[in-house]
């Protein structure tokens, strides 16, 4: 089943919060910087790269290979932009 059909109330609440609050404030902040709209893909790619670098340093002290795996999968996932949509994009931070 699709996520929207299976968890309709959760999906509606999440869409309402993101559409009314997160997108509005993010677009206001981006307009102050001189852009028209927020471009989330490059921002998420930079944040995932930073997380991957920090994870490499953290693995020296304590082995944690699951986070590294998630970083690599996220990079592969975001590299294929043709099939990415808003719902799939939002599932990435949950990993």
C-alpha positions in Angstrom: 0.0 0.0 0.0 1.0 3.5 -0.5 2.0 5.6 2.5 -0.7 8.2 1.7 -3.5 5.6 1.7 -2.3 3.6 4.6 -1.6 6.5 7.0 -3.9 9.2 5.7 -4.2 11.1 8.9 -0.5 11.2 9.5 0.2 12.2 5.9 -2.5 15.0 6.0 -1.0 16.4 9.3 2.5 16.2 8.0 1.6 17.9 4.7 -0.4 20.6 6.5 2.6 21.4 8.9 5.2 21.4 6.1 3.1 23.4 3.7 1.9 26.0 6.2 4.9 26.4 8.4 8.2 25.0 7.2 7.8 26.1 3.5 6.5 29.5 4.4 9.3 30.4 6.8 12.0 28.7 4.7 10.8 30.7 1.6 10.8 34.0 3.7 14.4 33.3 4.8 15.5 32.5 1.3 13.8 35.7 -0.1 15.9 37.7 2.3 19.0 36.1 0.8 17.8 37.2 -2.7 16.4 34.0 -4.1 12.8 33.3 -5.2 12.2 29.9 -3.6 14.1 27.5 -1.4 16.0 24.8 -3.4 16.1 21.9 -1.0 18.1 19.4 -3.0 21.6 21.1 -2.9 21.0 21.9 0.8 20.2 18.3 1.7 23.2 17.1 -0.4 25.6 19.4 1.5 24.1 18.4 4.9 24.4 14.7 4.1 28.0 15.2 3.0 28.8 17.0 6.3 27.0 14.2 8.2 29.1 11.6 6.4 32.4 13.4 7.2 31.4 13.8 10.8 30.5 10.1 10.9 33.9 9.1 9.6 35.5 11.0 12.5 33.0 9.5 15.0 33.8 5.9 13.7 37.4 6.4 14.9 36.2 6.6 18.5 33.2 4.2 18.3 32.4 2.0 15.4 29.0 2.9 14.0 28.7 1.7 10.4 24.9 2.0 10.1 25.1 5.8 9.8 27.7 5.6 7.2 25.6 3.2 5.2 22.6 5.6 5.4 24.9 8.4 4.2 26.0 6.4 1.2 22.5 5.3 0.4 21.3 8.9 0.7 24.0 10.1 -1.8 23.0 7.4 -4.3 19.3 8.2 -3.8 19.8 12.0 -4.3 22.0 11.5 -7.3 19.1 10.0 -9.3 16.9 13.1 -9.6 14.5 11.8 -12.2 12.4 9.6 -10.0 12.5 11.7 -6.8 9.3 13.2 -5.6 8.3 15.1 -2.5 7.2 12.1 -0.5 10.4 10.1 -1.2 12.5 13.2 -0.4 10.8 13.5 3.0 11.5 9.9 3.9 15.3 10.5 3.7 15.7 12.2 7.0 13.8 9.4 8.7 16.6 7.0 7.9 
